[in-house]
Amino acid sequence: MSAGQTDTRRHDGPPADDLVGIGFGPANLALAIAIEEHNAHRGGARALRATFTERQGDFGWHQGMLLAGATMQVSFLKDLATMRDPGSRFTFLRYLHEQGRLADFINQKSFFPTRIEFHDYLRWCAAMVAERVRYGQEVHAIRAPETEGPVDTLEVLTRPAGAPGDESILRAHNVVVGTGLRPRIPEGLSTGPHVWHSRDLLFRAGSLGDRPHRRFAVVGSGQSAAEAAEFLHREFPDAEVCAVFTRYGYSPADDSPFANRIFDPAAVDDFYSAPDEVKQSLLDYHANTNYSVVDAELIEQLYRTVYQEKVAGAERLRILNTTALEAVEDLDHGVRLVVRRLITSQTETLDCDAVVLATGYQPSDPRELLGPLADECLTDGRGRLRIGRDHRLATSPRVRAGIYVQGSAAQHSHGITSSLLSTLAVRAGELCDALLLDRAERDPEDGTARREIAADDDIAVPA
Ligand code: FDA
């Protein structure tokens, strides 16, 4: 824009926030907690102003998979606060205490709460920071206020999710993109009344009408696939459930103690500083801690079911291993699957009431929201985002506002734990520190605060 031209984007509203967080899943909820605790203990002039946007109407964590009895795959001690501050009022233990269930939980002698209970804990946390969150608002773009010159603030454009409504603009010196994963649907397929992604399992199964075929199929061999097969077999006792996958059998998740260290906060430092080829080896070696694997206990349970049905001569849970999905066709009241046995090449047709695609998730790329700003993000030789240890995207010098990412977009730089819960509490503290440093650097009056932050929080202040 040349000098003197009118900038139609100029904003005369209130001063920009320190942060707009995009998406309010566990990752940005953990950050909201870290900020809340910082503001409560050391707030005053150093309080951070933060707003979060979430497209769901209320807090919800993978609600379509909150299956009765399904347990967490991470210790309750890796909640949203304990690993950073065991004395926090946002710990799972504090939640249990307030619910009057602390002793009962201890008597279970388990580190792994049910997902339903952990979801309730997350909602309990979310309720305590609710005034910071704009629910039902989807972010569709992040842009610079000006098309030229330094970018010191960002504009986050939101509109009501799934409903007509006015766009609003939030302004901030920093954004943290925590939009999570999106369902992976095999090429050529789309979801519909009888073709579901596992993400929607409970919603779809609960509203299923006629079931003329008395059969379901579940495609996939990971944790969600095994859980979906077990759920459908349990909930629909008159139905056959076909588990379709190309492996020979379900493989167990490696949750042994040495391998589990890959989820420690220190492992993020190790991973971040490792050479590229070592990073790739670590991802490959330890993929079986998380990807395409199933809890050993659930594997045992499914095997017992298959065997007992064989003994009884009524096989309702069918494991179609080394089998690939060839085609999916809509029927009037259901769906027809054609599957191919990989060893014999024989095909089989399965008319089903519904097929569940437990085919996993794919990362969402923050550049999709960034429009022209995406061109200002620096990438490595493989087109991947360059991300600082503090989770900030490296950008051209023009962009002085901070764009931070949480989640799988940082798996190549920060390791396997990026999309998981394990290090959220510690990462949230790191992000909070980065925002405080940014604030101190923006405010020339804040030199004292800048030194205090470094001394208090044991973090490096750039010269
Ligand atoms: P998450 O996907 O949870 O949240 C992102 C949020 O952003 C969503 O609420 C979404 O609506 C919102 N959003 C997206 N785009 C938006 C936009 N444009 N505007 C506004 N809002 C937007 N991990 C683990 O460590 N232990 C476990 O036990 C499990 N269990 C588990 C079970 C199941 C069924 C699944 C599918 C996954 C897990 N996981 C897990 C992994 C899971 O990724 C992790 O638990 C968290 O969901 C990661 O939190 P995030 O906040 O990063 O993403």
Boltz pocket constraint, residues with backbone or C-beta under 6 A from the ligand:
constraints:
  - pocket:
      binder: B
      contacts: [[A, 22], [A, 23], [A, 24], [A, 25], [A, 26], [A, 27], [A, 28], [A, 53], [A, 54], [A, 55], [A, 56], [A, 60], [A, 61], [A, 62], [A, 65], [A, 71], [A, 72], [A, 73], [A, 74], [A, 137], [A, 138], [A, 139], [A, 140], [A, 178], [A, 179], [A, 180], [A, 181], [A, 224], [A, 406], [A, 407], [A, 418], [A, 419], [A, 420], [A, 421], [A, 422]]
      max_distance: 6.0
